[in-house]
Amino acid sequence: MDVMSTIVTLPEDLAGRVARVAARRGVSADEVVAQTLAAHLADPDAEVAVDRPRRLAFAGIGASTSGRTAAQADEMLAEGFGLD
């Protein structure tokens, strides 16, 4: 496998996160960055995704017009929520 070397300048907080992940995995920071880039670029639309904001696909999944809230979860479960 060919190897390319490059220098990446990261903000201090991001560099710290990379270092923590590397320590947790028992690998080098270089390996964490390489794995992360490989995972991101494995998506054929990754180049497009870089140019647009991330979307939270799960946002709004639980949206409801019933007016009920999570505080009423026990009540909804007692009524048989999800049994239909």
Phi and psi in radians as a Rosetta constraint file:
Dihedral C 1 N 2 CA 2 C 2 CIRCULARHARMONIC -1.300 0.35
Dihedral N 2 CA 2 C 2 N 3 CIRCULARHARMONIC 2.598 0.35
Dihedral C 2 N 3 CA 3 C 3 CIRCULARHARMONIC -2.176 0.35
Dihedral N 3 CA 3 C 3 N 4 CIRCULARHARMONIC 2.365 0.35
Dihedral C 3 N 4 CA 4 C 4 CIRCULARHARMONIC -1.982 0.35
Dihedral N 4 CA 4 C 4 N 5 CIRCULARHARMONIC 2.393 0.35
Dihedral C 4 N 5 CA 5 C 5 CIRCULARHARMONIC -1.882 0.35
Dihedral N 5 CA 5 C 5 N 6 CIRCULARHARMONIC 2.386 0.35
Dihedral C 5 N 6 CA 6 C 6 CIRCULARHARMONIC -2.581 0.35
Dihedral N 6 CA 6 C 6 N 7 CIRCULARHARMONIC 2.801 0.35
Dihedral C 6 N 7 CA 7 C 7 CIRCULARHARMONIC -1.911 0.35
Dihedral N 7 CA 7 C 7 N 8 CIRCULARHARMONIC 2.280 0.35
Dihedral C 7 N 8 CA 8 C 8 CIRCULARHARMONIC -2.110 0.35
Dihedral N 8 CA 8 C 8 N 9 CIRCULARHARMONIC 2.228 0.35
Dihedral C 8 N 9 CA 9 C 9 CIRCULARHARMONIC -1.707 0.35
Dihedral N 9 CA 9 C 9 N 10 CIRCULARHARMONIC 2.101 0.35
Dihedral C 9 N 10 CA 10 C 10 CIRCULARHARMONIC -1.962 0.35
Dihedral N 10 CA 10 C 10 N 11 CIRCULARHARMONIC 2.567 0.35
Dihedral C 10 N 11 CA 11 C 11 CIRCULARHARMONIC -1.057 0.35
Dihedral N 11 CA 11 C 11 N 12 CIRCULARHARMONIC 2.666 0.35
Dihedral C 11 N 12 CA 12 C 12 CIRCULARHARMONIC -0.964 0.35
Dihedral N 12 CA 12 C 12 N 13 CIRCULARHARMONIC -0.741 0.35
Dihedral C 12 N 13 CA 13 C 13 CIRCULARHARMONIC -1.158 0.35
Dihedral N 13 CA 13 C 13 N 14 CIRCULARHARMONIC -0.682 0.35
Dihedral C 13 N 14 CA 14 C 14 CIRCULARHARMONIC -1.215 0.35
Dihedral N 14 CA 14 C 14 N 15 CIRCULARHARMONIC -0.704 0.35
Dihedral C 14 N 15 CA 15 C 15 CIRCULARHARMONIC -1.068 0.35
Dihedral N 15 CA 15 C 15 N 16 CIRCULARHARMONIC -0.674 0.35
Dihedral C 15 N 16 CA 16 C 16 CIRCULARHARMONIC -1.126 0.35
Dihedral N 16 CA 16 C 16 N 17 CIRCULARHARMONIC -0.705 0.35
Dihedral C 16 N 17 CA 17 C 17 CIRCULARHARMONIC -1.130 0.35
Dihedral N 17 CA 17 C 17 N 18 CIRCULARHARMONIC -0.731 0.35
Dihedral C 17 N 18 CA 18 C 18 CIRCULARHARMONIC -1.077 0.35
Dihedral N 18 CA 18 C 18 N 19 CIRCULARHARMONIC -0.769 0.35
Dihedral C 18 N 19 CA 19 C 19 CIRCULARHARMONIC -1.100 0.35
Dihedral N 19 CA 19 C 19 N 20 CIRCULARHARMONIC -0.705 0.35
Dihedral C 19 N 20 CA 20 C 20 CIRCULARHARMONIC -1.153 0.35
Dihedral N 20 CA 20 C 20 N 21 CIRCULARHARMONIC -0.727 0.35
Dihedral C 20 N 21 CA 21 C 21 CIRCULARHARMONIC -1.132 0.35
Dihedral N 21 CA 21 C 21 N 22 CIRCULARHARMONIC -0.740 0.35
Dihedral C 21 N 22 CA 22 C 22 CIRCULARHARMONIC -1.063 0.35
Dihedral N 22 CA 22 C 22 N 23 CIRCULARHARMONIC -0.766 0.35
Dihedral C 22 N 23 CA 23 C 23 CIRCULARHARMONIC -1.116 0.35
Dihedral N 23 CA 23 C 23 N 24 CIRCULARHARMONIC -0.741 0.35
Dihedral C 23 N 24 CA 24 C 24 CIRCULARHARMONIC -1.116 0.35
Dihedral N 24 CA 24 C 24 N 25 CIRCULARHARMONIC -0.676 0.35
Dihedral C 24 N 25 CA 25 C 25 CIRCULARHARMONIC -1.466 0.35
Dihedral N 25 CA 25 C 25 N 26 CIRCULARHARMONIC -0.268 0.35
Dihedral C 25 N 26 CA 26 C 26 CIRCULARHARMONIC 1.296 0.35
Dihedral N 26 CA 26 C 26 N 27 CIRCULARHARMONIC 0.559 0.35
Dihedral C 26 N 27 CA 27 C 27 CIRCULARHARMONIC -2.241 0.35
Dihedral N 27 CA 27 C 27 N 28 CIRCULARHARMONIC 3.055 0.35
Dihedral C 27 N 28 CA 28 C 28 CIRCULARHARMONIC -1.392 0.35
Dihedral N 28 CA 28 C 28 N 29 CIRCULARHARMONIC 2.804 0.35
Dihedral C 28 N 29 CA 29 C 29 CIRCULARHARMONIC -1.063 0.35
Dihedral N 29 CA 29 C 29 N 30 CIRCULARHARMONIC -0.632 0.35
Dihedral C 29 N 30 CA 30 C 30 CIRCULARHARMONIC -1.011 0.35
Dihedral N 30 CA 30 C 30 N 31 CIRCULARHARMONIC -0.734 0.35
Dihedral C 30 N 31 CA 31 C 31 CIRCULARHARMONIC -1.154 0.35
Dihedral N 31 CA 31 C 31 N 32 CIRCULARHARMONIC -0.706 0.35
Dihedral C 31 N 32 CA 32 C 32 CIRCULARHARMONIC -1.077 0.35
Dihedral N 32 CA 32 C 32 N 33 CIRCULARHARMONIC -0.801 0.35
Dihedral C 32 N 33 CA 33 C 33 CIRCULARHARMONIC -1.111 0.35
Dihedral N 33 CA 33 C 33 N 34 CIRCULARHARMONIC -0.765 0.35
Dihedral C 33 N 34 CA 34 C 34 CIRCULARHARMONIC -1.097 0.35
Dihedral N 34 CA 34 C 34 N 35 CIRCULARHARMONIC -0.779 0.35
Dihedral C 34 N 35 CA 35 C 35 CIRCULARHARMONIC -1.108 0.35
Dihedral N 35 CA 35 C 35 N 36 CIRCULARHARMONIC -0.717 0.35
Dihedral C 35 N 36 CA 36 C 36 CIRCULARHARMONIC -1.139 0.35
Dihedral N 36 CA 36 C 36 N 37 CIRCULARHARMONIC -0.777 0.35
Dihedral C 36 N 37 CA 37 C 37 CIRCULARHARMONIC -1.114 0.35
Dihedral N 37 CA 37 C 37 N 38 CIRCULARHARMONIC -0.740 0.35
Dihedral C 37 N 38 CA 38 C 38 CIRCULARHARMONIC -1.071 0.35
Dihedral N 38 CA 38 C 38 N 39 CIRCULARHARMONIC -0.756 0.35
Dihedral C 38 N 39 CA 39 C 39 CIRCULARHARMONIC -1.127 0.35
Dihedral N 39 CA 39 C 39 N 40 CIRCULARHARMONIC -0.734 0.35
Dihedral C 39 N 40 CA 40 C 40 CIRCULARHARMONIC -1.188 0.35
Dihedral N 40 CA 40 C 40 N 41 CIRCULARHARMONIC -0.754 0.35
Dihedral C 40 N 41 CA 41 C 41 CIRCULARHARMONIC -1.417 0.35
Dihedral N 41 CA 41 C 41 N 42 CIRCULARHARMONIC -0.120 0.35
Dihedral C 41 N 42 CA 42 C 42 CIRCULARHARMONIC -1.196 0.35
Dihedral N 42 CA 42 C 42 N 43 CIRCULARHARMONIC -0.390 0.35
Dihedral C 42 N 43 CA 43 C 43 CIRCULARHARMONIC -1.342 0.35
Dihedral N 43 CA 43 C 43 N 44 CIRCULARHARMONIC 2.146 0.35
Dihedral C 43 N 44 CA 44 C 44 CIRCULARHARMONIC -1.048 0.35
Dihedral N 44 CA 44 C 44 N 45 CIRCULARHARMONIC -0.398 0.35
Dihedral C 44 N 45 CA 45 C 45 CIRCULARHARMONIC -1.663 0.35
Dihedral N 45 CA 45 C 45 N 46 CIRCULARHARMONIC 0.174 0.35
Dihedral C 45 N 46 CA 46 C 46 CIRCULARHARMONIC -1.012 0.35
Dihedral N 46 CA 46 C 46 N 47 CIRCULARHARMONIC -0.686 0.35
Dihedral C 46 N 47 CA 47 C 47 CIRCULARHARMONIC -1.115 0.35
Dihedral N 47 CA 47 C 47 N 48 CIRCULARHARMONIC -0.637 0.35
Dihedral C 47 N 48 CA 48 C 48 CIRCULARHARMONIC -1.228 0.35
Dihedral N 48 CA 48 C 48 N 49 CIRCULARHARMONIC -0.710 0.35
Dihedral C 48 N 49 CA 49 C 49 CIRCULARHARMONIC -1.077 0.35
Dihedral N 49 CA 49 C 49 N 50 CIRCULARHARMONIC -0.557 0.35
Dihedral C 49 N 50 CA 50 C 50 CIRCULARHARMONIC -1.105 0.35
Dihedral N 50 CA 50 C 50 N 51 CIRCULARHARMONIC -0.543 0.35
Dihedral C 50 N 51 CA 51 C 51 CIRCULARHARMONIC -1.529 0.35
Dihedral N 51 CA 51 C 51 N 52 CIRCULARHARMONIC -0.069 0.35
Dihedral C 51 N 52 CA 52 C 52 CIRCULARHARMONIC -2.223 0.35
Dihedral N 52 CA 52 C 52 N 53 CIRCULARHARMONIC 2.717 0.35
Dihedral C 52 N 53 CA 53 C 53 CIRCULARHARMONIC -1.139 0.35
Dihedral N 53 CA 53 C 53 N 54 CIRCULARHARMONIC 2.618 0.35
Dihedral C 53 N 54 CA 54 C 54 CIRCULARHARMONIC -1.178 0.35
Dihedral N 54 CA 54 C 54 N 55 CIRCULARHARMONIC 2.493 0.35
Dihedral C 54 N 55 CA 55 C 55 CIRCULARHARMONIC -1.863 0.35
Dihedral N 55 CA 55 C 55 N 56 CIRCULARHARMONIC 2.474 0.35
Dihedral C 55 N 56 CA 56 C 56 CIRCULARHARMONIC -1.647 0.35
Dihedral N 56 CA 56 C 56 N 57 CIRCULARHARMONIC 1.766 0.35
Dihedral C 56 N 57 CA 57 C 57 CIRCULARHARMONIC -1.082 0.35
Dihedral N 57 CA 57 C 57 N 58 CIRCULARHARMONIC -0.440 0.35
Dihedral C 57 N 58 CA 58 C 58 CIRCULARHARMONIC -1.524 0.35
Dihedral N 58 CA 58 C 58 N 59 CIRCULARHARMONIC -0.178 0.35
Dihedral C 58 N 59 CA 59 C 59 CIRCULARHARMONIC -1.070 0.35
Dihedral N 59 CA 59 C 59 N 60 CIRCULARHARMONIC 2.222 0.35
Dihedral C 59 N 60 CA 60 C 60 CIRCULARHARMONIC 1.536 0.35
Dihedral N 60 CA 60 C 60 N 61 CIRCULARHARMONIC 0.010 0.35
Dihedral C 60 N 61 CA 61 C 61 CIRCULARHARMONIC -1.022 0.35
Dihedral N 61 CA 61 C 61 N 62 CIRCULARHARMONIC -0.712 0.35
Dihedral C 61 N 62 CA 62 C 62 CIRCULARHARMONIC -1.613 0.35
Dihedral N 62 CA 62 C 62 N 63 CIRCULARHARMONIC 0.230 0.35
Dihedral C 62 N 63 CA 63 C 63 CIRCULARHARMONIC -1.048 0.35
Dihedral N 63 CA 63 C 63 N 64 CIRCULARHARMONIC 2.445 0.35
Dihedral C 63 N 64 CA 64 C 64 CIRCULARHARMONIC -2.546 0.35
Dihedral N 64 CA 64 C 64 N 65 CIRCULARHARMONIC 2.635 0.35
Dihedral C 64 N 65 CA 65 C 65 CIRCULARHARMONIC -1.804 0.35
Dihedral N 65 CA 65 C 65 N 66 CIRCULARHARMONIC 0.159 0.35
Dihedral C 65 N 66 CA 66 C 66 CIRCULARHARMONIC -1.269 0.35
Dihedral N 66 CA 66 C 66 N 67 CIRCULARHARMONIC -0.378 0.35
Dihedral C 66 N 67 CA 67 C 67 CIRCULARHARMONIC 1.459 0.35
Dihedral N 67 CA 67 C 67 N 68 CIRCULARHARMONIC -0.010 0.35
Dihedral C 67 N 68 CA 68 C 68 CIRCULARHARMONIC -1.487 0.35
Dihedral N 68 CA 68 C 68 N 69 CIRCULARHARMONIC 2.695 0.35
Dihedral C 68 N 69 CA 69 C 69 CIRCULARHARMONIC -2.113 0.35
Dihedral N 69 CA 69 C 69 N 70 CIRCULARHARMONIC 2.998 0.35
Dihedral C 69 N 70 CA 70 C 70 CIRCULARHARMONIC -1.065 0.35
Dihedral N 70 CA 70 C 70 N 71 CIRCULARHARMONIC -0.481 0.35
Dihedral C 70 N 71 CA 71 C 71 CIRCULARHARMONIC -1.093 0.35
Dihedral N 71 CA 71 C 71 N 72 CIRCULARHARMONIC -0.328 0.35
Dihedral C 71 N 72 CA 72 C 72 CIRCULARHARMONIC -1.750 0.35
Dihedral N 72 CA 72 C 72 N 73 CIRCULARHARMONIC 0.312 0.35
Dihedral C 72 N 73 CA 73 C 73 CIRCULARHARMONIC -1.043 0.35
Dihedral N 73 CA 73 C 73 N 74 CIRCULARHARMONIC -0.778 0.35
Dihedral C 73 N 74 CA 74 C 74 CIRCULARHARMONIC -1.055 0.35
Dihedral N 74 CA 74 C 74 N 75 CIRCULARHARMONIC -0.721 0.35
Dihedral C 74 N 75 CA 75 C 75 CIRCULARHARMONIC -1.097 0.35
Dihedral N 75 CA 75 C 75 N 76 CIRCULARHARMONIC -0.785 0.35
Dihedral C 75 N 76 CA 76 C 76 CIRCULARHARMONIC -1.119 0.35
Dihedral N 76 CA 76 C 76 N 77 CIRCULARHARMONIC -0.717 0.35
Dihedral C 76 N 77 CA 77 C 77 CIRCULARHARMONIC -1.133 0.35
Dihedral N 77 CA 77 C 77 N 78 CIRCULARHARMONIC -0.681 0.35
Dihedral C 77 N 78 CA 78 C 78 CIRCULARHARMONIC -1.114 0.35
Dihedral N 78 CA 78 C 78 N 79 CIRCULARHARMONIC -0.520 0.35
Dihedral C 78 N 79 CA 79 C 79 CIRCULARHARMONIC -1.388 0.35
Dihedral N 79 CA 79 C 79 N 80 CIRCULARHARMONIC -0.085 0.35
Dihedral C 79 N 80 CA 80 C 80 CIRCULARHARMONIC 1.653 0.35
Dihedral N 80 CA 80 C 80 N 81 CIRCULARHARMONIC 0.494 0.35
Dihedral C 80 N 81 CA 81 C 81 CIRCULARHARMONIC -0.876 0.35
Dihedral N 81 CA 81 C 81 N 82 CIRCULARHARMONIC 2.220 0.35
Dihedral C 81 N 82 CA 82 C 82 CIRCULARHARMONIC 1.485 0.35
Dihedral N 82 CA 82 C 82 N 83 CIRCULARHARMONIC 0.086 0.35
Dihedral C 82 N 83 CA 83 C 83 CIRCULARHARMONIC -1.568 0.35
Dihedral N 83 CA 83 C 83 N 84 CIRCULARHARMONIC -0.093 0.35
